[in-house]
Amino acid sequence: MVDLPASVQNVNRYSFNNCTSLATVTGGENITSMGQHAFRYSPFQENATYQDGVLYAGNALVLAKSVANNTYTIKKETTAIAINAFSSVTVAVVYYGG
């Protein structure tokens, strides 16, 4: 588990890449910058419950996965979107404020 304290504003790319025991991320409400692949190959990213097709660490959108209707909802509290978060999916519609 990683608990991102309120003082953390940036998560650099590959920060937790290949952390094979990282299943849970808490905190992260003040993240303003999320690098690409920050949680790649971790159980947090691979096995997480995606809400409306997207994965969050705190208020930072980490990654989108393919959904049947290619429609995604970004919650209004979102403070950052990771670089390339939507690069591997087809996007038809993105709703903000869900």
All heavy atoms as an XYZ file, in Angstrom:
737
protein
N       0.841     -1.187      0.000
C       0.000      0.000      0.000
C       0.880      1.243      0.000
O       1.916      1.273      0.661
C      -0.904      0.025      1.222
C      -1.791      1.263      1.245
S      -2.900      1.357      2.636
C      -2.008      2.482      3.662
N       0.443      2.242     -0.732
C       1.091      3.553     -0.722
C       0.050      4.570     -0.306
O      -1.052      4.593     -0.854
C       1.656      3.924     -2.114
C       2.088      5.374     -2.155
C       2.812      3.025     -2.475
N       0.388      5.377      0.690
C      -0.477      6.480      1.108
C       0.208      7.770      0.682
O       1.272      8.118      1.206
C      -0.688      6.458      2.621
C      -1.642      7.534      3.077
O      -2.465      8.007      2.256
O      -1.574      7.917      4.258
N      -0.378      8.436     -0.301
C       0.187      9.686     -0.809
C      -0.279     10.833      0.086
O      -1.460     11.166      0.093
C      -0.257      9.915     -2.252
C       0.166      8.824     -3.241
C      -0.550      8.999     -4.572
C       1.669      8.832     -3.415
N       0.628     11.435      0.851
C       0.214     12.508      1.766
C      -0.241     13.748      1.012
O       0.037     13.920     -0.182
C       1.479     12.785      2.581
C       2.596     12.264      1.778
C       2.058     11.161      0.910
N      -0.913     14.628      1.724
C      -1.450     15.854      1.130
C      -0.348     16.723      0.526
O      -0.602     17.503     -0.386
C      -2.234     16.650      2.173
N       0.877     16.576      0.994
C       1.980     17.392      0.471
C       2.441     16.949     -0.923
O       3.123     17.701     -1.615
C       3.168     17.337      1.434
O       3.614     15.993      1.579
N       2.037     15.754     -1.355
C       2.448     15.266     -2.676
C       1.583     15.911     -3.752
O       0.366     15.780     -3.753
C       2.352     13.729     -2.768
C       2.578     13.253     -4.190
C       3.350     13.085     -1.832
N       2.237     16.628     -4.658
C       1.536     17.264     -5.766
C       1.900     16.645     -7.105
O       1.148     16.764     -8.061
C       1.833     18.762     -5.787
C       1.266     19.489     -4.590
C       1.538     20.973     -4.670
O       2.577     21.419     -5.169
N       0.596     21.754     -4.179
N       3.057     16.011     -7.197
C       3.522     15.427     -8.450
C       3.889     13.964     -8.270
O       4.591     13.625     -7.311
C       4.749     16.177     -8.968
C       4.488     17.648     -9.175
O       3.559     18.009     -9.891
N       5.282     18.487     -8.548
N       3.428     13.143     -9.183
C       3.853     11.749     -9.255
C       4.516     11.608    -10.623
O       3.861     11.741    -11.654
C       2.670     10.769     -9.098
C       3.152      9.340     -9.240
C       1.981     10.976     -7.757
N       5.807     11.402    -10.608
C       6.565     11.353    -11.851
C       6.300     10.072    -12.632
O       5.871      9.063    -12.065
C       8.063     11.476    -11.568
C       8.433     12.833    -11.039
O       7.838     13.842    -11.406
N       9.414     12.883    -10.153
N       6.587     10.116    -13.924
C       6.401      8.928    -14.755
C       7.249      7.784    -14.222
O       8.358      7.995    -13.726
C       6.717      9.237    -16.204
C       8.109      9.676    -16.458
C       8.304     10.132    -17.872
N       9.339      9.293    -18.471
C       9.633      9.261    -19.734
N       8.964     10.008    -20.575
N      10.584      8.509    -20.182
N       6.659      6.606    -14.291
C       7.290      5.358    -13.848
C       7.577      5.312    -12.345
O       8.320      4.448    -11.899
C       8.584      5.077    -14.626
C       8.398      4.973    -16.114
C       8.816      5.990    -16.963
C       7.785      3.849    -16.680
C       8.638      5.899    -18.331
C       7.604      3.750    -18.054
C       8.035      4.776    -18.874
O       7.857      4.677    -20.217
N       6.997      6.186    -11.541
C       7.289      6.234    -10.105
C       7.087      4.884     -9.408
O       7.902      4.483     -8.589
C       6.428      7.283     -9.414
O       6.806      8.560     -9.789
N       6.000      4.213     -9.726
C       5.692      2.932     -9.094
C       5.613      1.819    -10.136
O       4.982      0.793     -9.924
C       4.383      3.038     -8.303
C       4.446      4.059     -7.205
C       3.934      5.337     -7.391
C       5.038      3.766     -5.995
C       3.998      6.293     -6.385
C       5.112      4.708     -4.981
C       4.590      5.972     -5.174
N       6.262      2.022    -11.256
C       6.290      1.051    -12.342
C       6.857     -0.271    -11.846
O       7.878     -0.318    -11.166
C       7.167      1.602    -13.476
C       7.238      0.660    -14.649
O       6.221      0.285    -15.208
N       8.447      0.278    -15.023
N       6.154     -1.351    -12.155
C       6.596     -2.707    -11.834
C       6.685     -2.982    -10.334
O       7.445     -3.852     -9.910
C       7.930     -3.010    -12.516
C       8.063     -4.478    -12.847
O       7.066     -5.185    -12.983
N       9.290     -4.941    -12.989
N       5.947     -2.248     -9.529
C       5.857     -2.534     -8.089
C       4.836     -3.650     -7.924
O       3.631     -3.395     -7.781
C       5.458     -1.290     -7.309
S       6.757     -0.056     -7.224
N       5.300     -4.863     -7.952
C       4.419     -6.027     -8.052
C       3.599     -6.301     -6.793
O       2.682     -7.112     -6.843
C       5.223     -7.284     -8.424
O       6.255     -7.484     -7.445
C       5.850     -7.119     -9.804
N       3.903     -5.645     -5.694
C       3.099     -5.829     -4.485
C       2.209     -4.628     -4.172
O       1.508     -4.624     -3.158
C       3.989     -6.144     -3.282
O       4.855     -5.062     -3.026
N       2.210     -3.636     -5.051
C       1.407     -2.430     -4.816
C      -0.027     -2.649     -5.286
O      -0.325     -2.598     -6.466
C       2.011     -1.228     -5.542
C       1.250      0.092     -5.415
C       1.108      0.498     -3.952
C       1.928      1.166     -6.218
N      -0.905     -2.916     -4.339
C      -2.304     -3.190     -4.668
C      -3.231     -2.034     -4.323
O      -4.308     -1.914     -4.900
C      -2.768     -4.451     -3.946
N      -2.819     -1.167     -3.403
C      -3.691     -0.104     -2.927
C      -2.940      1.220     -2.886
O      -1.797      1.272     -2.442
C      -4.211     -0.419     -1.505
O      -4.828     -1.698     -1.502
C      -5.203      0.620     -1.034
N      -3.618      2.262     -3.358
C      -3.079      3.619     -3.263
C      -4.150      4.473     -2.593
O      -5.295      4.501     -3.035
C      -2.732      4.200     -4.650
C      -2.274      5.647     -4.529
C      -1.672      3.351     -5.331
N      -3.765      5.150     -1.524
C      -4.692      6.040     -0.824
C      -4.112      7.449     -0.832
O      -2.944      7.650     -1.152
C      -4.945      5.574      0.628
O      -3.698      5.568      1.331
C      -5.572      4.189      0.662
N      -4.924      8.410     -0.444
C      -4.491      9.799     -0.437
C      -4.464     10.343     -1.851
O      -5.200      9.898     -2.719
N      -3.604     11.295     -2.097
C      -3.435     11.847     -3.433
C      -4.441     12.912     -3.823
O      -4.577     13.233     -4.996
N      -5.107     13.493     -2.859
C      -6.132     14.490     -3.163
C      -5.564     15.771     -3.753
O      -6.278     16.535     -4.395
C      -6.964     14.819     -1.919
C      -7.919     13.719     -1.500
C      -7.234     12.557     -0.794
O      -6.083     12.706     -0.331
O      -7.837     11.472     -0.721
N      -4.265     16.036     -3.550
C      -3.677     17.288     -4.017
C      -2.746     17.116     -5.215
O      -1.995     18.036     -5.548
C      -2.930     17.975     -2.869
C      -3.870     18.392     -1.762
O      -4.982     18.841     -2.036
N      -3.463     18.235     -0.530
N      -2.784     15.987     -5.862
C      -1.926     15.760     -7.021
C      -2.357     16.691     -8.155
O      -3.526     16.766     -8.499
C      -2.001     14.295     -7.483
C      -1.404     13.384     -6.416
C      -1.277     14.102     -8.818
C      -1.598     11.907     -6.703
N      -1.375     17.402     -8.704
C      -1.656     18.292     -9.826
C      -0.942     17.848    -11.097
O      -1.186     18.403    -12.168
C      -1.238     19.742     -9.505
O       0.152     19.764     -9.174
C      -2.065     20.299     -8.352
N      -0.058     16.863    -10.983
C       0.662     16.361    -12.140
C       0.898     14.867    -11.972
O       1.437     14.425    -10.951
C       2.004     17.093    -12.272
O       2.760     16.539    -13.320
N       0.492     14.096    -13.000
C       0.654     12.643    -12.968
C       1.395     12.222    -14.231
O       0.912     12.440    -15.346
C      -0.717     11.960    -12.902
C      -0.692     10.445    -12.972
S      -0.020      9.624    -11.518
C      -1.248     10.016    -10.294
N       2.563     11.642    -14.068
C       3.344     11.198    -15.213
C       2.798      9.909    -15.801
O       2.077      9.155    -15.149
N       3.154      9.655    -17.064
C       2.668      8.450    -17.726
C       3.261      7.205    -17.082
O       4.367      7.223    -16.545
C       2.971      8.481    -19.214
C       4.427      8.239    -19.558
C       4.660      8.341    -21.036
O       4.652      9.436    -21.577
N       4.886      7.244    -21.683
N       2.501      6.151    -17.102
C       2.911      4.839    -16.598
C       3.343      4.864    -15.123
O       4.176      4.058    -14.708
C       4.027      4.242    -17.445
C       3.717      4.185    -18.897
N       2.578      3.569    -19.397
C       4.381      4.664    -19.971
C       2.576      3.674    -20.715
N       3.645      4.333    -21.088
N       2.802      5.763    -14.339
C       3.205      5.885    -12.937
C       2.976      4.596    -12.151
O       3.747      4.279    -11.244
C       2.468      7.040    -12.268
N       1.949      3.823    -12.519
C       1.627      2.600    -11.781
C       1.638      1.363    -12.681
O       1.084      0.329    -12.325
C       0.252      2.737    -11.121
C       0.194      3.856    -10.121
C      -0.315      5.092    -10.474
C       0.664      3.682     -8.835
C      -0.367      6.143     -9.564
C       0.618      4.718     -7.913
C       0.103      5.945     -8.277
N       2.284      1.449    -13.831
C       2.269      0.360    -14.800
C       2.830     -0.930    -14.204
O       3.796     -0.919    -13.464
C       3.071      0.753    -16.042
C       2.943     -0.265    -17.163
C       3.531      0.248    -18.425
N       4.992      0.295    -18.312
C       5.790      0.424    -19.337
N       5.312      0.544    -20.557
N       7.096      0.465    -19.155
N       2.188     -2.022    -14.557
C       2.564     -3.376    -14.111
C       2.448     -3.570    -12.604
O       3.117     -4.403    -12.030
C       3.969     -3.761    -14.597
C       4.166     -3.668    -16.077
C       5.257     -3.003    -16.607
C       3.248     -4.234    -16.963
C       5.443     -2.898    -17.979
C       3.414     -4.134    -18.335
C       4.510     -3.472    -18.839
O       4.690     -3.374    -20.182
N       1.607     -2.796    -11.967
C       1.340     -2.997    -10.542
C      -0.072     -3.558    -10.399
O      -0.936     -3.293    -11.237
C       1.439     -1.679     -9.773
O       0.351     -0.832    -10.097
N      -0.326     -4.338     -9.347
C      -1.697     -4.814     -9.111
C      -2.699     -3.671     -8.974
O      -3.857     -3.817     -9.337
C      -1.585     -5.616     -7.811
C      -0.166     -6.050     -7.765
C       0.617     -4.921     -8.404
N      -2.246     -2.515     -8.477
C      -3.148     -1.370     -8.369
C      -3.736     -1.035     -9.731
O      -4.935     -0.847     -9.874
C      -2.409     -0.154     -7.799
C      -3.196      1.125     -7.897
C      -4.312      1.333     -7.114
C      -2.828      2.121     -8.793
C      -5.061      2.502     -7.215
C      -3.555      3.290     -8.900
C      -4.674      3.478     -8.106
N      -2.926     -0.971    -10.749
C      -3.409     -0.634    -12.087
C      -4.059     -1.834    -12.777
O      -5.092     -1.701    -13.413
C      -2.259     -0.113    -12.951
C      -2.705      0.262    -14.353
C      -1.613      0.922    -15.153
O      -0.963      1.841    -14.659
N      -1.396      0.457    -16.359
N      -3.486     -2.993    -12.634
C      -3.952     -4.167    -13.368
C      -5.263     -4.739    -12.825
O      -6.084     -5.228    -13.591
C      -2.877     -5.257    -13.353
C      -1.538     -4.814    -13.918
C      -1.589     -4.438    -15.384
O      -2.325     -5.105    -16.136
O      -0.904     -3.481    -15.773
N      -5.460     -4.691    -11.514
C      -6.611     -5.360    -10.886
C      -7.615     -4.405    -10.262
O      -8.546     -4.834     -9.588
C      -6.121     -6.333     -9.806
C      -5.162     -7.350    -10.360
O      -5.299     -7.809    -11.489
N      -4.155     -7.693     -9.574
N      -7.431     -3.130    -10.458
C      -8.274     -2.134     -9.807
C      -9.685     -2.122    -10.368
O      -9.948     -2.607    -11.460
C      -7.654     -0.751     -9.978
N     -10.574     -1.540     -9.599
C     -11.931     -1.290    -10.054
C     -11.942      0.076    -10.726
O     -11.678      1.100    -10.086
C     -12.909     -1.290     -8.864
O     -12.830     -2.564     -8.217
C     -14.329     -1.024     -9.333
N     -12.190      0.066    -12.007
C     -12.253      1.307    -12.768
C     -13.669      1.864    -12.677
O     -14.630      1.126    -12.852
C     -11.905      1.039    -14.232
C     -10.433      0.809    -14.491
C      -9.767     -0.296    -13.975
C      -9.716      1.707    -15.259
C      -8.422     -0.500    -14.225
C      -8.367      1.511    -15.523
C      -7.724      0.400    -14.995
O      -6.399      0.199    -15.243
N     -13.804      3.154    -12.395
C     -15.104      3.811    -12.312
C     -15.378      4.528    -13.621
O     -14.583      5.384    -14.038
C     -15.135      4.816    -11.163
C     -14.889      4.220     -9.811
C     -14.744      5.296     -8.750
O     -14.386      6.433     -9.005
N     -15.042      4.912     -7.523
N     -16.449      4.163    -14.277
C     -16.801      4.767    -15.565
C     -15.642      4.680    -16.561
O     -15.409      5.578    -17.361
C     -17.238      6.227    -15.400
C     -18.524      6.346    -14.593
O     -19.456      5.570    -14.868
O     -18.580      7.198    -13.700
N     -14.882      3.586    -16.469
C     -13.800      3.341    -17.408
C     -12.467      3.980    -17.062
O     -11.522      3.868    -17.816
N     -12.380      4.673    -15.919
C     -11.123      5.330    -15.552
C     -10.674      4.927    -14.151
O     -11.472      4.563    -13.293
C     -11.226      6.873    -15.653
C     -11.411      7.304    -17.091
C     -12.340      7.413    -14.796
N      -9.363      4.992    -13.949
C      -8.742      4.648    -12.677
C      -8.171      5.916    -12.052
O      -7.514      6.711    -12.732
C      -7.612      3.640    -12.901
C      -6.750      3.273    -11.695
C      -7.591      2.578    -10.624
C      -5.588      2.397    -12.131
N      -8.411      6.092    -10.770
C      -7.918      7.260    -10.027
C      -6.949      6.848     -8.928
O      -7.099      5.800     -8.327
C      -9.082      7.997     -9.358
C      -9.841      8.886    -10.299
C     -10.915      8.407    -11.021
C      -9.480     10.220    -10.459
C     -11.621      9.226    -11.894
C     -10.171     11.046    -11.322
C     -11.238     10.541    -12.034
O     -11.918     11.367    -12.894
N      -5.986      7.725     -8.677
C      -5.178      7.709     -7.464
C      -5.493      9.037     -6.802
O      -5.090     10.092     -7.296
C      -3.692      7.594     -7.782
N      -6.276      8.992     -5.739
C      -6.764     10.238     -5.147
C      -7.655     10.934     -6.156
O      -8.599     10.348     -6.687
N      -7.325     12.172     -6.469
C      -8.099     12.937     -7.447
C      -7.411     13.022     -8.808
O      -7.800     13.817     -9.661
C      -8.379     14.349     -6.923
C      -9.402     14.332     -5.816
O     -10.301     13.506     -5.796
N      -9.267     15.234     -4.862
N      -6.381     12.206     -9.007
C      -5.656     12.195    -10.278
C      -6.107     11.002    -11.117
O      -6.094      9.866    -10.658
C      -4.161     12.126    -10.039
N      -6.499     11.282    -12.335
C      -6.900     10.228    -13.256
C      -5.633      9.583    -13.805
O      -4.804     10.246    -14.416
C      -7.732     10.820    -14.397
C      -8.481      9.844    -15.291
C      -9.699     10.513    -15.887
C      -7.600      9.285    -16.374
N      -5.487      8.286    -13.565
C      -4.269      7.559    -13.915
C      -4.352      6.958    -15.310
O      -3.431      7.056    -16.108
C      -3.984      6.448    -12.878
C      -2.804      5.603    -13.289
C      -3.778      7.039    -11.497
N      -5.498      6.297    -15.611
C      -5.581      5.526    -16.844
C      -7.034      5.252    -17.201
O      -7.876      5.106    -16.325
C      -4.855      4.187    -16.657
C      -4.698      3.289    -17.868
C      -3.760      3.922    -18.893
C      -4.158      1.935    -17.445
N      -7.289      5.171    -18.497
C      -8.604      4.746    -18.985
C      -8.461      3.371    -19.613
O      -7.425      3.049    -20.196
C      -9.125      5.736    -20.021
N      -9.475      2.540    -19.460
C      -9.472      1.242    -20.128
C     -10.653      1.197    -21.084
O     -11.613      1.965    -20.948
C      -9.534      0.098    -19.126
C     -10.867     -0.057    -18.430
C     -10.899     -1.302    -17.581
C     -12.288     -1.521    -17.005
N     -12.399     -2.778    -16.311
N     -10.603      0.310    -22.032
C     -11.661      0.211    -23.034
C     -12.997     -0.140    -22.395
O     -13.073     -1.020    -21.543
C     -11.309     -0.854    -24.066
O     -10.197     -0.445    -24.813
N     -14.020      0.588    -22.804
C     -15.382      0.291    -22.381
C     -16.241      0.156    -23.633
O     -15.918      0.705    -24.692
C     -15.955      1.382    -21.443
C     -15.238      1.392    -20.106
C     -15.900      2.758    -22.069
N     -17.326     -0.565    -23.504
C     -18.147     -0.933    -24.659
C     -18.630      0.266    -25.478
O     -18.613      0.238    -26.698
C     -19.330     -1.772    -24.209
N     -19.042      1.323    -24.818
C     -19.613      2.462    -25.546
C     -18.620      3.597    -25.798
O     -18.990      4.650    -26.305
C     -20.841      2.995    -24.805
C     -20.511      3.496    -23.407
O     -19.364      3.478    -22.988
N     -21.526      3.938    -22.689
N     -17.348      3.382    -25.433
C     -16.296      4.390    -25.634
C     -16.635      5.743    -25.005
O     -16.241      6.792    -25.489
C     -15.986      4.581    -27.118
C     -15.495      3.304    -27.763
O     -14.826      2.502    -27.133
N     -15.838      3.114    -29.017
N     -17.387      5.697    -23.898
C     -17.820      6.894    -23.186
C     -17.207      6.898    -21.788
O     -17.286      5.903    -21.073
C     -19.357      6.940    -23.093
O     -19.887      6.953    -24.422
C     -19.832      8.166    -22.350
N     -16.627      8.004    -21.409
C     -15.924      8.110    -20.129
C     -16.453      9.296    -19.336
O     -16.863     10.294    -19.911
C     -14.414      8.282    -20.376
C     -13.847      7.105    -21.116
C     -13.826      7.092    -22.506
C     -13.386      5.994    -20.436
C     -13.338      6.000    -23.202
C     -12.902      4.893    -21.121
C     -12.880      4.897    -22.503
O     -12.412      3.815    -23.176
N     -16.417      9.164    -18.009
C     -16.836     10.249    -17.128
C     -15.676     10.610    -16.216
O     -15.121      9.750    -15.536
C     -18.055      9.848    -16.290
O     -19.128      9.517    -17.173
C     -18.483     10.979    -15.366
N     -15.316     11.874    -16.231
C     -14.261     12.388    -15.362
C     -14.938     13.105    -14.209
O     -15.744     14.019    -14.426
C     -13.348     13.351    -16.132
C     -12.668     12.607    -17.287
C     -12.331     13.989    -15.200
C     -11.880     13.510    -18.211
N     -14.613     12.697    -12.984
C     -15.273     13.321    -11.834
C     -14.833     14.772    -11.676
O     -13.714     15.146    -12.050
C     -15.038     12.512    -10.561
C     -13.605     12.407    -10.114
C     -13.482     11.517     -8.883
C     -12.047     11.486     -8.382
N     -11.908     10.660     -7.175
N     -15.719     15.595    -11.145
C     -15.454     17.036    -11.062
C     -14.302     17.371    -10.123
O     -13.699     18.423    -10.243
C     -16.709     17.810    -10.685
C     -17.208     17.567     -9.294
C     -18.447     18.400     -9.004
C     -18.934     18.131     -7.598
N     -20.104     18.941     -7.287
N     -13.963     16.490     -9.217
C     -12.865     16.721     -8.279
C     -11.490     16.437     -8.889
O     -10.466     16.611     -8.232
C     -13.033     15.845     -7.027
C     -14.278     16.139     -6.225
C     -15.519     15.412     -6.767
O     -15.379     14.484     -7.590
O     -16.628     15.793     -6.373
N     -11.448     16.014    -10.126
C     -10.194     15.646    -10.775
C      -9.223     16.825    -10.792
O      -9.568     17.918    -11.231
C     -10.453     15.162    -12.214
O     -11.325     14.031    -12.149
C      -9.166     14.769    -12.911
N      -8.007     16.571    -10.297
C      -6.988     17.622    -10.230
C      -5.876     17.427    -11.252
O      -5.090     18.341    -11.493
C      -6.365     17.674     -8.828
O      -5.853     16.370     -8.507
C      -7.394     18.097     -7.779
N      -5.795     16.229    -11.836
C      -4.762     15.950    -12.845
C      -5.203     14.764    -13.684
O      -5.947     13.899    -13.223
C      -3.431     15.643    -12.180
N      -4.734     14.742    -14.913
C      -4.934     13.600    -15.807
C      -3.557     13.182    -16.285
O      -2.800     14.005    -16.824
C      -5.840     13.950    -17.000
C      -7.219     14.363    -16.490
C      -5.936     12.781    -17.975
C      -8.163     14.853    -17.572
N      -3.213     11.931    -16.067
C      -1.886     11.440    -16.443
C      -1.639     11.597    -17.936
O      -2.550     11.463    -18.757
C      -1.731      9.973    -16.049
N      -0.411     11.878    -18.269
C       0.000     11.950    -19.662
C      -0.311     10.598    -20.314
O      -0.009      9.549    -19.754
C       1.504     12.279    -19.762
C       1.760     13.655    -19.175
C       2.006     12.167    -21.194
C       3.221     13.978    -18.976
N      -0.941     10.628    -21.460
C      -1.320      9.423    -22.222
C      -2.365      8.551    -21.534
O      -2.496      7.379    -21.865
C      -0.091      8.577    -22.569
C       0.835      9.274    -23.525
O       0.414     10.098    -24.325
N       2.114      8.965    -23.437
N      -3.123      9.094    -20.602
C      -4.126      8.301    -19.885
C      -5.149      7.673    -20.824
O      -5.663      6.583    -20.558
C      -4.834      9.153    -18.845
N      -5.454      8.337    -21.929
C      -6.452      7.840    -22.876
C      -5.825      7.338    -24.188
O      -6.531      7.094    -25.152
C      -7.472      8.940    -23.189
C      -8.382      9.260    -22.043
C      -8.031     10.218    -21.108
C      -9.602      8.612    -21.901
C      -8.878     10.521    -20.044
C     -10.451      8.906    -20.850
C     -10.091      9.855    -19.916
N      -4.524      7.168    -24.212
C      -3.849      6.860    -25.473
C      -4.117      5.465    -26.022
O      -3.957      5.240    -27.220
C      -2.336      7.061    -25.330
O      -1.795      6.120    -24.427
N      -4.533      4.533    -25.192
C      -4.742      3.168    -25.684
C      -6.220      2.805    -25.833
O      -6.554      1.631    -25.980
C      -4.049      2.159    -24.764
O      -4.631      2.197    -23.484
N      -7.097      3.802    -25.797
C      -8.534      3.536    -25.929
C      -9.146      4.412    -27.017
O      -8.583      5.439    -27.390
C      -9.284      3.784    -24.593
C      -8.770      2.867    -23.494
C      -9.185      5.242    -24.157
N     -10.288      3.973    -27.518
C     -11.069      4.787    -28.448
C     -12.039      5.608    -27.622
O     -12.743      5.074    -26.762
C     -11.833      3.890    -29.425
O     -10.881      3.114    -30.147
C     -12.659      4.708    -30.383
N     -12.084      6.898    -27.878
C     -12.944      7.790    -27.112
C     -14.002      8.379    -28.030
O     -13.691      8.998    -29.048
C     -12.134      8.932    -26.480
C     -13.050      9.891    -25.734
C     -11.065      8.376    -25.543
N     -15.270      8.173    -27.668
C     -16.373      8.793    -28.395
C     -16.858     10.036    -27.665
O     -17.066     11.085    -28.260
C     -17.529      7.811    -28.571
N     -16.997      9.902    -26.322
C     -17.522     11.000    -25.512
C     -16.817     10.976    -24.162
O     -16.575      9.922    -23.584
C     -19.052     10.852    -25.278
C     -19.568     11.961    -24.389
C     -19.802     10.817    -26.581
N     -16.500     12.176    -23.658
C     -15.989     12.329    -22.304
C     -16.910     13.301    -21.582
O     -17.130     14.419    -22.048
C     -14.539     12.856    -22.279
C     -14.096     13.128    -20.845
C     -13.592     11.890    -22.964
N     -17.451     12.846    -20.460
C     -18.291     13.707    -19.626
C     -17.446     14.194    -18.460
O     -16.627     13.459    -17.908
C     -19.496     12.953    -19.076
C     -20.466     12.535    -20.133
C     -20.548     11.204    -20.565
C     -21.327     13.461    -20.736
C     -21.445     10.820    -21.545
C     -22.208     13.089    -21.718
C     -22.280     11.754    -22.113
O     -23.155     11.380    -23.085
N     -17.648     15.434    -18.075
C     -16.948     16.010    -16.943
C     -17.952     16.323    -15.857
O     -19.026     16.861    -16.116
C     -16.232     17.294    -17.362
C     -15.596     18.021    -16.199
C     -14.475     17.533    -15.579
C     -16.176     19.186    -15.703
C     -13.901     18.177    -14.514
C     -15.606     19.852    -14.617
C     -14.478     19.336    -14.046
O     -13.913     19.981    -12.966
N     -17.574     15.980    -14.626
C     -18.399     16.346    -13.492
C     -19.312     15.258    -12.990
O     -20.240     15.519    -12.241
N     -19.049     14.047    -13.365
C     -19.879     12.919    -12.939
C     -19.598     12.493    -11.540
O     -18.720     12.909    -10.883
